[in-house]
Amino acid sequence: MHYRFQHRDQIYQVAVDRQGEGYQVTVDGQSHQAEILDSQPGKLSLRLNGKPVTLYWAGQGGDKWISLDGCTYRLEKPSPRHFRDSGELSGGEAVRAPMPAQVRAVEIGEGDAVEKGQTLLLLEAMKMEIRIRAPRAGRLRRLLVSAGQTVEKEELLAEIGE
């Protein structure tokens, strides 16, 4: 599963992948091994990189608070404003998410030629499949998402250019 979280002005990419009995957690390219030892509401006992840790958490709306090693962090879903500003377009046409969703499949790769109306991505939201189609013919300049990733409304997914 892929997530994006915002803490203050910093956006973090987080991937959580099952690995044997535990998980591999990758935060902005840095990998950590995690094993859940005990789970209770608001509390997780983990073995993180071989070291036992206790993580406390709470959530309200889209915000989460995590307390770890005496420090408390507020994690927010990145704001749509931040998504719009984060992807400078280089003369191409933006392809954005129409609503919060999860990327189910990526049908095309960077550099591939696309036809107007061709399916680029499959998203899933509220048990509905949403086909994201090319708004025009051209070449896929940038692909900014991968299968399993969660996206927000107006998040930049891809860019199509000449």
Stockholm file with secondary structure:
# STOCKHOLM 1.0

chainA/1-162         MHYRFQHRDQIYQVAVDRQGEGYQVTVDGQSHQAEILDSQPGKLSLRLNGKPVTLYWAGQGGDKWISLDGCTYRLEKPSPRHFRDSGELSGGEAVRAPMPAQVRAVEIGEGDAVEKGQTLLLLEAMKMEIRIRAPRAGRLRRLLVSAGQTVEKEELLAEIGE
#=GR chainA/1-162 SS CEEEEEETTEEEEEEEEEETTEEEEEETTEEEEEEEEEEETTEEEEEETTEEEEEEEEEETTEEEEEETTEEEEEBCCCHHHHHHHSCCSSSEEEECSSSEEEEEECCCTTCEECTTCEEEEEEETTEEEEEECSSSEEEEEECCCTTBEECTTCEEEEEEC
#=GC SS_cons         CEEEEEETTEEEEEEEEEETTEEEEEETTEEEEEEEEEEETTEEEEEETTEEEEEEEEEETTEEEEEETTEEEEEBCCCHHHHHHHSCCSSSEEEECSSSEEEEEECCCTTCEECTTCEEEEEEETTEEEEEECSSSEEEEEECCCTTBEECTTCEEEEEEC
//
